[in-house]
Amino acid sequence: MSKQLTLVVYSRAKPGMEEELGKRLLALVEPSRAEEGCISYDMHQSQEDPAVWLAYENWRSEEDLASHFEQPYLRAFADTKDEVLDGPLDIRKFTIKS
């Protein structure tokens, strides 16, 4: 059985902060993709509501995801996220079944 997991993270920008949130989220893509346990890491912006962003991530294991959360660039985002986010991140974990 695969230990791979998928993380789907929804975020909403404060009014007027859509572009800034996008800039900060897009800055996470390349360093995340460079992590050893990262299978894929993609950032999406809603076509209906530009304030809504979605991160779609696939990780080799729970341990790799835990390591990802400890990376300095992700900690820096977490420390300043309240400047641009309208509410908490909606983080959902999925297990691959097919």
N, CA and C atoms as a LAMMPS dump frame, in Angstrom:
ITEM: TIMESTEP
0
ITEM: NUMBER OF ATOMS
294
ITEM: BOX BOUNDS ff ff ff
-5.0000000000000000e+02 5.0000000000000000e+02
-5.0000000000000000e+02 5.0000000000000000e+02
-5.0000000000000000e+02 5.0000000000000000e+02
ITEM: ATOMS id mol type element x y z
1 1 1 N 0.844 -1.19 0
2 1 2 C 0 0 0
3 1 3 C 0.886 1.248 0
4 2 1 N 0.549 2.187 -0.84
5 2 2 C 1.317 3.416 -0.975
6 2 3 C 1.17 4.302 0.252
7 3 1 N 2.278 4.941 0.62
8 3 2 C 2.253 5.911 1.713
9 3 3 C 2.013 7.324 1.173
10 4 1 N 1.911 7.433 -0.161
11 4 2 C 1.724 8.736 -0.788
12 4 3 C 0.461 9.412 -0.28
13 5 1 N 0.547 10.733 -0.115
14 5 2 C -0.645 11.465 0.265
15 5 3 C -0.755 12.752 -0.528
16 6 1 N -1.98 13.201 -0.641
17 6 2 C -2.29 14.433 -1.353
18 6 3 C -2.792 15.45 -0.345
19 7 1 N -2.317 16.657 -0.503
20 7 2 C -2.746 17.756 0.346
21 7 3 C -3.434 18.778 -0.556
22 8 1 N -4.633 19.196 -0.156
23 8 2 C -5.363 20.244 -0.862
24 8 3 C -5.573 21.366 0.151
25 9 1 N -5.092 22.556 -0.201
26 9 2 C -5.152 23.681 0.732
27 9 3 C -5.869 24.848 0.047
28 10 1 N -6.972 25.27 0.643
29 10 2 C -7.72 26.431 0.159
30 10 3 C -7.342 27.647 1.006
31 11 1 N -7.18 28.776 0.332
32 11 2 C -6.933 30.023 1.055
33 11 3 C -7.718 31.145 0.385
34 12 1 N -8.076 32.13 1.183
35 12 2 C -8.823 33.286 0.677
36 12 3 C -8.084 34.552 1.095
37 13 1 N -7.847 35.418 0.12
38 13 2 C -7.171 36.685 0.374
39 13 3 C -8.122 37.694 1.01
40 14 1 N -7.563 38.538 1.838
41 14 2 C -8.32 39.69 2.323
42 14 3 C -8.648 40.572 1.121
43 15 1 N -9.734 41.338 1.19
44 15 2 C -10.049 42.246 0.081
45 15 3 C -8.864 43.144 -0.255
46 16 1 N -8.54 43.2 -1.527
47 16 2 C -7.425 44.013 -1.989
48 16 3 C -6.072 43.342 -1.879
49 17 1 N -6.005 42.144 -1.302
50 17 2 C -4.729 41.446 -1.114
51 17 3 C -4.593 40.223 -2.029
52 18 1 N -5.462 40.097 -3.024
53 18 2 C -5.444 38.938 -3.908
54 18 3 C -4.087 38.765 -4.594
55 19 1 N -3.559 39.847 -5.13
56 19 2 C -2.289 39.785 -5.847
57 19 3 C -1.129 39.471 -4.891
58 20 1 N -1.131 40.071 -3.734
59 20 2 C -0.062 39.836 -2.759
60 20 3 C -0.093 38.398 -2.251
61 21 1 N -1.28 37.878 -1.966
62 21 2 C -1.365 36.48 -1.542
63 21 3 C -0.833 35.57 -2.643
64 22 1 N -1.248 35.835 -3.876
65 22 2 C -0.756 35.034 -4.995
66 22 3 C 0.746 35.072 -5.111
67 23 1 N 1.326 36.233 -4.964
68 23 2 C 2.788 36.381 -5.032
69 23 3 C 3.46 35.528 -3.959
70 24 1 N 2.936 35.574 -2.745
71 24 2 C 3.522 34.807 -1.64
72 24 3 C 3.341 33.302 -1.846
73 25 1 N 2.183 32.905 -2.317
74 25 2 C 1.937 31.477 -2.554
75 25 3 C 2.801 30.952 -3.697
76 26 1 N 2.887 31.709 -4.776
77 26 2 C 3.691 31.266 -5.915
78 26 3 C 5.179 31.171 -5.558
79 27 1 N 5.613 31.96 -4.59
80 27 2 C 7.015 31.884 -4.138
81 27 3 C 7.307 30.568 -3.414
82 28 1 N 6.282 29.851 -2.988
83 28 2 C 6.468 28.564 -2.301
84 28 3 C 6.642 27.405 -3.281
85 29 1 N 6.271 27.585 -4.531
86 29 2 C 6.22 26.482 -5.481
87 29 3 C 7.597 25.874 -5.748
88 30 1 N 8.534 26.658 -6.222
89 30 2 C 9.835 26.098 -6.615
90 30 3 C 10.587 25.447 -5.453
91 31 1 N 10.696 26.106 -4.286
92 31 2 C 11.401 25.43 -3.195
93 31 3 C 10.686 24.163 -2.723
94 32 1 N 9.361 24.163 -2.788
95 32 2 C 8.621 22.961 -2.396
96 32 3 C 8.88 21.828 -3.37
97 33 1 N 8.863 22.137 -4.663
98 33 2 C 9.126 21.117 -5.676
99 33 3 C 10.531 20.541 -5.549
100 34 1 N 11.448 21.317 -5.014
101 34 2 C 12.839 20.862 -4.865
102 34 3 C 13.035 19.931 -3.67
103 35 1 N 12.056 19.854 -2.79
104 35 2 C 12.182 18.977 -1.627
105 35 3 C 12.162 17.515 -2.073
106 36 1 N 12.952 16.698 -1.403
107 36 2 C 13.127 15.305 -1.794
108 36 3 C 11.821 14.521 -1.865
109 37 1 N 10.914 14.738 -0.935
110 37 2 C 9.69 13.952 -0.885
111 37 3 C 8.534 14.506 -1.697
112 38 1 N 8.743 15.609 -2.394
113 38 2 C 7.665 16.24 -3.166
114 38 3 C 7.503 15.535 -4.51
115 39 1 N 6.301 15.061 -4.777
116 39 2 C 5.976 14.457 -6.068
117 39 3 C 5.471 15.539 -7.017
118 40 1 N 4.585 16.388 -6.53
119 40 2 C 4.094 17.524 -7.313
120 40 3 C 3.581 18.596 -6.362
121 41 1 N 3.609 19.834 -6.854
122 41 2 C 3.19 20.98 -6.035
123 41 3 C 2.715 22.053 -7.007
124 42 1 N 1.417 22.291 -7.033
125 42 2 C 0.854 23.237 -7.987
126 42 3 C -0.076 24.217 -7.288
127 43 1 N -0.056 25.443 -7.764
128 43 2 C -0.874 26.507 -7.192
129 43 3 C -1.905 26.938 -8.231
130 44 1 N -3.143 27.107 -7.791
131 44 2 C -4.248 27.47 -8.677
132 44 3 C -4.991 28.676 -8.105
133 45 1 N -5.536 29.512 -9.011
134 45 2 C -6.388 30.623 -8.598
135 45 3 C -7.771 30.417 -9.201
136 46 1 N -8.8 30.632 -8.41
137 46 2 C -10.176 30.438 -8.86
138 46 3 C -10.51 31.374 -10.018
139 47 1 N -11.199 30.827 -11.009
140 47 2 C -11.681 31.651 -12.123
141 47 3 C -12.894 32.474 -11.717
142 48 1 N -13.667 31.965 -10.759
143 48 2 C -14.88 32.664 -10.332
144 48 3 C -14.611 33.729 -9.277
145 49 1 N -13.609 33.482 -8.436
146 49 2 C -13.32 34.394 -7.325
147 49 3 C -11.804 34.511 -7.17
148 50 1 N -11.196 35.572 -7.686
149 50 2 C -9.735 35.702 -7.658
150 50 3 C -9.131 35.773 -6.256
151 51 1 N -9.963 35.889 -5.236
152 51 2 C -9.452 35.893 -3.863
153 51 3 C -9.148 34.477 -3.374
154 52 1 N -9.661 33.47 -4.085
155 52 2 C -9.516 32.077 -3.646
156 52 3 C -8.367 31.4 -4.389
157 53 1 N -7.476 30.826 -3.611
158 53 2 C -6.319 30.088 -4.129
159 53 3 C -6.367 28.659 -3.611
160 54 1 N -5.812 27.746 -4.396
161 54 2 C -5.777 26.346 -4.021
162 54 3 C -4.385 25.791 -4.299
163 55 1 N -3.821 25.149 -3.304
164 55 2 C -2.561 24.419 -3.486
165 55 3 C -2.911 22.946 -3.597
166 56 1 N -2.382 22.287 -4.618
167 56 2 C -2.586 20.852 -4.818
168 56 3 C -1.208 20.207 -4.766
169 57 1 N -0.99 19.401 -3.725
170 57 2 C 0.33 18.855 -3.457
171 57 3 C 0.266 17.336 -3.323
172 58 1 N 1.293 16.659 -3.816
173 58 2 C 1.442 15.225 -3.614
174 58 3 C 2.797 14.973 -2.984
175 59 1 N 2.769 14.208 -1.893
176 59 2 C 3.971 13.925 -1.122
177 59 3 C 4.184 12.42 -1.024
178 60 1 N 5.435 12.029 -0.977
179 60 2 C 5.808 10.618 -0.926
180 60 3 C 5.322 9.944 0.359
181 61 1 N 5.329 10.687 1.472
182 61 2 C 4.936 10.107 2.753
183 61 3 C 4.547 11.207 3.744
184 62 1 N 3.934 10.792 4.81
185 62 2 C 3.583 11.71 5.9
186 62 3 C 4.842 12.355 6.483
187 63 1 N 5.919 11.588 6.556
188 63 2 C 7.193 12.108 7.078
189 63 3 C 7.732 13.228 6.19
190 64 1 N 7.615 13.036 4.869
191 64 2 C 8.074 14.087 3.951
192 64 3 C 7.237 15.352 4.099
193 65 1 N 5.938 15.184 4.303
194 65 2 C 5.074 16.35 4.514
195 65 3 C 5.434 17.054 5.816
196 66 1 N 5.704 16.283 6.861
197 66 2 C 6.103 16.88 8.146
198 66 3 C 7.387 17.686 7.98
199 67 1 N 8.321 17.163 7.213
200 67 2 C 9.574 17.885 6.946
201 67 3 C 9.292 19.175 6.168
202 68 1 N 8.378 19.105 5.22
203 68 2 C 7.987 20.278 4.429
204 68 3 C 7.5 21.4 5.342
205 69 1 N 6.667 21.059 6.318
206 69 2 C 6.122 22.07 7.224
207 69 3 C 7.193 22.734 8.087
208 70 1 N 8.367 22.119 8.205
209 70 2 C 9.458 22.673 9.016
210 70 3 C 10.428 23.524 8.204
211 71 1 N 10.249 23.594 6.901
212 71 2 C 11.169 24.357 6.056
213 71 3 C 11.082 25.85 6.386
214 72 1 N 12.228 26.542 6.406
215 72 2 C 12.227 27.973 6.777
216 72 3 C 11.305 28.834 5.91
217 73 1 N 11.249 28.583 4.621
218 73 2 C 10.402 29.412 3.75
219 73 3 C 8.917 29.2 4.049
220 74 1 N 8.535 27.988 4.439
221 74 2 C 7.131 27.74 4.773
222 74 3 C 6.797 28.314 6.146
223 75 1 N 7.74 28.228 7.065
224 75 2 C 7.538 28.832 8.389
225 75 3 C 7.4 30.349 8.263
226 76 1 N 8.2 30.959 7.375
227 76 2 C 8.117 32.41 7.159
228 76 3 C 6.742 32.785 6.601
229 77 1 N 6.222 31.979 5.681
230 77 2 C 4.869 32.237 5.163
231 77 3 C 3.851 32.135 6.297
232 78 1 N 3.958 31.085 7.087
233 78 2 C 3.011 30.871 8.189
234 78 3 C 3.051 32.021 9.194
235 79 1 N 4.242 32.553 9.441
236 79 2 C 4.388 33.635 10.417
237 79 3 C 3.734 34.939 9.96
238 80 1 N 3.571 35.123 8.643
239 80 2 C 3.039 36.389 8.125
240 80 3 C 1.709 36.217 7.386
241 81 1 N 1.152 35.022 7.39
242 81 2 C -0.05 34.735 6.593
243 81 3 C -1.244 35.593 6.977
244 82 1 N -1.349 35.971 8.242
245 82 2 C -2.504 36.751 8.681
246 82 3 C -2.545 38.152 8.06
247 83 1 N -1.425 38.595 7.501
248 83 2 C -1.398 39.895 6.817
249 83 3 C -2.256 39.864 5.548
250 84 1 N -2.352 38.695 4.915
251 84 2 C -3.003 38.601 3.608
252 84 3 C -4.209 37.668 3.569
253 85 1 N -4.334 36.773 4.546
254 85 2 C -5.42 35.794 4.529
255 85 3 C -6.673 36.307 5.228
256 86 1 N -7.797 36.016 4.613
257 86 2 C -9.096 36.328 5.199
258 86 3 C -9.631 35.037 5.817
259 87 1 N -9.161 34.726 7.003
260 87 2 C -9.566 33.49 7.679
261 87 3 C -8.462 32.448 7.629
262 88 1 N -8.712 31.322 8.28
263 88 2 C -7.688 30.276 8.35
264 88 3 C -7.551 29.51 7.037
265 89 1 N -6.402 28.879 6.852
266 89 2 C -6.207 27.973 5.727
267 89 3 C -7.113 26.756 5.924
268 90 1 N -7.658 26.254 4.86
269 90 2 C -8.474 25.034 4.886
270 90 3 C -7.595 23.923 4.313
271 91 1 N -7 23.117 5.193
272 91 2 C -6.047 22.084 4.801
273 91 3 C -6.721 20.721 4.883
274 92 1 N -6.696 19.983 3.767
275 92 2 C -7.318 18.654 3.717
276 92 3 C -6.312 17.639 3.182
277 93 1 N -6.203 16.501 3.882
278 93 2 C -5.302 15.421 3.469
279 93 3 C -6.112 14.291 2.857
280 94 1 N -5.571 13.733 1.782
281 94 2 C -6.21 12.622 1.087
282 94 3 C -5.199 11.492 0.899
283 95 1 N -5.716 10.263 0.89
284 95 2 C -4.915 9.08 0.609
285 95 3 C -5.288 8.594 -0.788
286 96 1 N -4.287 8.297 -1.59
287 96 2 C -4.544 7.807 -2.958
288 96 3 C -5.145 6.412 -2.901
289 97 1 N -6.16 6.179 -3.699
290 97 2 C -6.86 4.886 -3.707
291 97 3 C -6.878 4.224 -5.081
292 98 1 N -6.362 4.883 -6.104
293 98 2 C -6.355 4.265 -7.43
294 98 3 C -5.015 4.452 -8.108
